């Protein structure tokens, strides 16, 4: 029972991160009927942006300065903290500041991708847009290796790890709990934006019928750009949260994680926001249970096998509905 509870907690924490990324897939598909394959790579860019921002405020420098007090040049500049004038201590406040800055930067990247890559081909077939999405994905992956370097990097410790004992013999870290709370908070904020704001109402109108939304006076270009910005910001937050749990990043980290998040979106019902959350949690729980009871070797295969089985019996996903198209 203790093993089950332990894996359950781990799975929910991991699944919440998958859900954040899956929300970006499902929102873009909802308004454009486009699978944004570059979304997983925006997650990677977010993780690396957080890496350099954290180094910039001196988070990583605390250990490196003690091990090398004679450091000079760029290393000494980092050790003093470019933004803060000193070494920043690992804390929740530091992590939130880094995450918010990363979300803003990646939101701008999402708007740029939409404006210069997807908007010009929007009038063409969906296949053209799909090929463009794959091209943007490859550009970000190879550009990431060129700019960030191909070697994996160790992430700064944004939050000092502490073990917390729960009833039933379950042990979790404060990092897992913080990641889960932040992820759930972002999901609640998204629900509020989509269902309680004027912009969210416009998003739902564009999702329902793009042409009718234009006729009703909605600036669809602005709403689509906002959707990309919102999805990219969530992916960026997920990149920082993943790095808090697993402090090792590389320029190709978005490929597999992005595929799993896409699976989560399809599993819950592509275009359905609650479905994306449900699908992310199911994928996270499945992975951790397979690791705990079978072998880490099979975790990816089992996740995709479950997707295939569910889609065989319910092609629209768990919470998806059949959309009737006029021809």
C-alpha positions in Angstrom: 0.0 0.0 0.0 2.8 2.4 0.8 4.3 1.9 -2.7 0.9 2.5 -4.3 0.4 5.7 -2.3 3.9 6.9 -3.1 3.5 6.3 -6.8 0.1 7.9 -6.7 1.5 11.2 -5.3 4.4 11.1 -7.8 2.0 10.4 -10.6 -0.3 13.3 -9.8 2.7 15.7 -9.6 4.1 14.5 -12.9 0.6 14.4 -14.5 -0.1 18.0 -13.5 3.0 19.1 -15.6 1.8 17.1 -18.6 -1.6 18.7 -18.2 -0.1 22.2 -18.4 1.6 21.4 -21.7 -1.4 19.5 -23.0 -3.5 22.6 -22.4 -1.5 24.5 -25.0 -2.1 21.8 -27.6 -5.8 21.7 -26.9 -6.4 25.5 -26.9 -4.6 26.0 -30.2 -6.5 23.1 -31.8 -9.7 24.5 -30.4 -9.3 27.9 -32.2 -7.4 26.8 -35.3 -7.9 23.1 -35.7 -4.1 22.9 -35.8 -1.7 20.5 -34.1 1.1 22.8 -33.0 4.0 20.4 -33.0 6.4 23.2 -32.0 4.6 23.4 -28.6 6.9 20.8 -26.9 9.9 22.8 -28.1 8.5 26.0 -26.5 8.5 24.0 -23.3 12.2 23.3 -23.9 12.9 27.0 -24.6 11.1 27.9 -21.3 13.3 25.5 -19.4 16.5 27.0 -20.8 15.3 30.5 -20.4 14.7 29.8 -16.7 18.2 28.3 -16.5 19.9 31.4 -17.8 17.6 33.7 -15.8 18.4 31.8 -12.6 22.1 32.0 -13.3 21.7 35.7 -14.0 20.3 36.4 -10.5 23.0 34.3 -9.0 21.0 31.2 -7.9 23.5 28.7 -9.1 26.5 30.7 -8.1 26.3 29.9 -4.4 27.9 26.5 -4.7 30.2 27.4 -7.6 31.6 30.4 -5.7 32.4 28.3 -2.7 34.1 25.7 -4.8 36.1 28.2 -6.8 36.5 31.5 -4.9 39.0 32.7 -7.5 36.5 32.6 -10.3 36.7 35.5 -12.7 35.1 36.9 -15.9 31.6 35.7 -16.7 31.6 33.2 -13.8 32.4 35.9 -11.3 29.7 38.1 -12.8 27.1 35.3 -12.4 28.4 34.5 -8.9 27.6 38.1 -7.8 24.2 38.0 -9.5 23.6 40.1 -12.6 20.1 41.3 -11.6 20.2 41.3 -7.8 23.8 42.4 -7.0 24.4 39.3 -4.9 23.8 35.5 -4.6 20.1 34.7 -4.6 19.1 32.0 -2.1 17.0 29.1 -3.3 13.4 29.9 -2.3 9.8 29.8 -3.4 9.9 33.5 -4.1 13.0 33.1 -6.3 11.3 30.2 -8.2 8.2 32.3 -8.8 10.1 35.3 -10.1 12.0 33.1 -12.5 8.9 31.3 -13.6 6.9 34.5 -14.2 9.7 36.1 -16.3 10.0 32.9 -18.3 6.2 32.8 -18.9 6.3 36.4 -20.3 9.3 35.7 -22.6 7.8 32.5 -24.0 4.4 34.1 -24.4 6.1 36.6 -26.7 7.8 33.8 -28.5 4.4 32.1 -29.0 3.0 35.3 -30.5 6.0 35.6 -32.8 5.6 32.0 -34.0 1.9 32.5 -34.7 2.5 35.8 -36.5 5.3 34.9 -38.8 4.9 31.1 -39.2 1.2 30.2 -38.9 -0.7 33.3 -39.8 0.7 33.5 -43.4 -0.4 29.9 -44.1 -3.7 30.0 -42.4 -5.6 30.5 -45.6 -4.1 27.4 -47.1 -4.9 23.7 -46.4 -4.5 22.2 -42.9 -1.7 20.0 -44.3 0.3 23.1 -45.2 -0.1 24.4 -41.6 0.8 21.0 -40.2 4.1 20.9 -42.3 4.8 24.4 -41.1 4.4 23.3 -37.5 6.8 20.5 -38.0 9.3 22.9 -39.6 9.0 25.3 -36.6 9.6 22.4 -34.3 12.8 21.3 -36.1 13.9 25.0 -36.2 13.6 25.3 -32.4 15.2 21.9 -31.7 18.3 22.6 -33.9 18.4 26.2 -33.0 18.4 25.2 -29.4 21.4 22.9 -29.9 23.2 25.8 -31.7 22.4 28.5 -29.1 22.4 26.5 -25.9 24.8 23.7 -26.8 24.1 20.1 -27.3 25.3 18.9 -23.9 22.9 18.5 -21.0 23.0 21.1 -18.3 22.4 20.9 -14.6 19.6 23.2 -13.5 20.1 25.7 -10.6 18.4 24.8 -7.4 15.5 27.2 -7.3 13.9 25.5 -4.2 15.9 23.7 -1.5 14.7 20.1 -1.2 13.2 18.9 2.0 11.5 15.5 2.7 8.0 15.5 4.1 6.5 12.4 5.7 2.9 11.7 5.1 0.5 9.1 6.7 0.8 5.6 5.2 4.6 5.6 4.9 4.6 8.1 2.0 7.5 10.5 1.6 7.4 13.5 -0.7 9.6 16.5 -1.2 8.5 20.0 -0.7 9.5 20.5 -4.4 6.8 18.0 -5.5 4.2 19.7 -3.4 5.1 23.1 -4.7 5.1 21.9 -8.3 1.7 20.4 -7.8 0.2 23.5 -6.1 1.6 25.9 -8.8 0.4 23.7 -11.6 -3.1 23.4 -10.1 -3.1 27.2 -9.5 -2.2 27.9 -13.2 -5.0 25.5 -14.3 -7.5 27.4 -12.1 -6.3 30.7 -13.5 -6.8 29.4 -17.1 -10.3 28.2 -16.3 -11.1 31.7 -14.9 -9.6 33.4 -18.1 -11.5 31.1 -20.5 -14.9 31.1 -18.7 -15.0 34.4 -16.7 -13.4 37.0 -18.9 -14.5 38.8 -22.1 -11.3 37.6 -23.9 -12.1 34.0 -22.8 -15.6 34.4 -24.2 -14.2 35.6 -27.5 -11.8 32.5 -27.4 -14.8 30.2 -27.1 -16.6 32.0 -29.9 -13.6 31.6 -32.2 -13.3 28.0 -31.2 -17.0 27.4 -32.0 -17.0 29.1 -35.5 -14.1 31.3 -36.7 -16.1 32.9 -39.6 -19.1 33.7 -37.4 -16.8 35.2 -34.8 -15.4 37.6 -37.5 -18.9 38.6 -38.5 -19.8 39.4 -34.9 -16.9 41.9 -34.8 -14.3 39.8 -32.9 -10.7 40.5 -33.8 -9.9 36.9 -34.5 -6.2 37.6 -35.2 -5.8 39.1 -31.8 -7.6 36.2 -30.1 -5.6 33.6 -31.9 -2.4 35.4 -30.9 -3.5 35.6 -27.3 -4.3 31.8 -27.4 -0.7 31.1 -28.6 0.7 33.4 -25.9 -1.4 31.7 -23.2 -0.5 28.2 -24.3 3.2 29.1 -24.6 3.2 30.7 -21.1 1.8 27.5 -19.6 4.4 25.4 -21.5 7.2 27.7 -20.2 5.9 27.3 -16.6 5.9 23.5 -17.1 9.5 23.7 -18.3 10.6 25.4 -15.0 8.5 23.0 -12.9 10.0 20.0 -14.6 13.5 21.4 -14.0 12.7 21.8 -10.3 11.8 18.1 -10.1 14.4 16.8 -12.5 17.3 19.3 -12.6 18.8 18.2 -16.0 17.9 19.8 -19.2 18.9 19.4 -22.9 17.8 21.0 -26.2 15.9 17.8 -27.2 13.9 17.4 -24.0 10.8 18.8 -25.6 10.4 15.9 -28.1 9.3 13.1 -25.9 7.6 15.3 -23.3 5.7 17.1 -26.0 4.6 13.8 -27.6 3.3 12.6 -24.2 1.5 15.9 -23.6 -0.1 15.6 -27.1 -1.1 12.1 -26.2 -2.7 13.5 -23.0 -4.6 16.1 -25.0 -5.9 13.5 -27.4 -6.6 11.0 -24.6 -8.9 13.5 -22.8 -10.4 14.9 -26.0 -8.5 17.3 -28.2 -10.0 20.8 -27.9 -11.5 20.1 -24.5 -9.7 21.9 -21.6 -10.9 19.6 -18.7 -10.1 16.7 -21.0 -6.5 17.9 -21.3 -6.1 18.0 -17.6 -7.6 14.6 -17.1 -5.4 13.1 -19.9 -2.3 14.6 -18.3 -3.1 13.2 -14.9 -3.8 9.7 -16.5 -0.5 9.7 -18.4 1.5 10.8 -15.3 -0.2 8.2 -13.1 0.3 5.5 -15.7 4.0 6.3 -16.0 4.7 6.2 -12.3 2.7 3.0 -11.7 4.6 1.2 -14.5 7.9 2.4 -13.0 6.9 1.3 -9.5 5.4 -2.1 -10.4 7.0 -3.1 -13.7 10.1 -1.4 -15.2 11.1 2.1 -16.3 11.8 0.5 -19.7 8.1 0.1 -20.5 6.7 3.4 -19.2 6.6 5.1 -22.6 5.3 2.1 -24.4 2.5 1.5 -21.9 1.4 5.2 -22.1 1.0 5.0 -25.9 -0.6 1.6 -25.7 -3.3 3.0 -23.4 -3.9 5.8 -25.9 -4.4 3.3 -28.7 -6.8 1.2 -26.7 -8.9 4.1 -25.6 -9.1 5.6 -29.1 -10.1 2.2 -30.5 -13.3 2.3 -28.4 -13.7 6.1 -28.1 -12.0 7.9 -31.0 -12.9 11.4 -29.7 -11.2 10.8 -26.3 -12.6 10.5 -22.8 -14.3 13.8 -22.7 -14.4 14.7 -26.4 -17.6 15.0 -28.4 -18.3 14.2 -32.0 -18.3 17.4 -34.1 -20.6 17.4 -37.1 -19.2 19.3 -40.1 -21.3 20.7 -42.9 -20.1 19.7 -46.4 
